[in-house]
Amino acid sequence: MMRKTVSINISGRVQGVGFRYYTKKKAQECNVNGFVQNKPDGSVYIEASGETIDIDTFIDWCKKGPTWARVENCRISEFPDQEWKGFEIR
């Protein structure tokens, strides 16, 4: 199985809409580890690792986000594998 670790920068209407809560829920569904946090500029930042197929499913969800969010931009970068335990909101 191939593993993949990514950082995801999401901008748009993504704070104050439960984005982090739903991101954690989706990450757990997808068996993805890492963290999500709000940034001072109003964006959301995620680092996530897992099996490639799980990460790809998770990224697809991040491009839409929860119902109340409006994702305008989703920048994804791959970086060396990280071993996180679980998925946390920071």
Protein Blocks (a to p, Z undefined) as FASTA:
>chain_A
ZZdddddddedjfehnlmmmmmmmmmmmnopacdddddfkopacddddddfklmmmmmmm
mmnopmkbccfbdcdddddddddehjddZZ
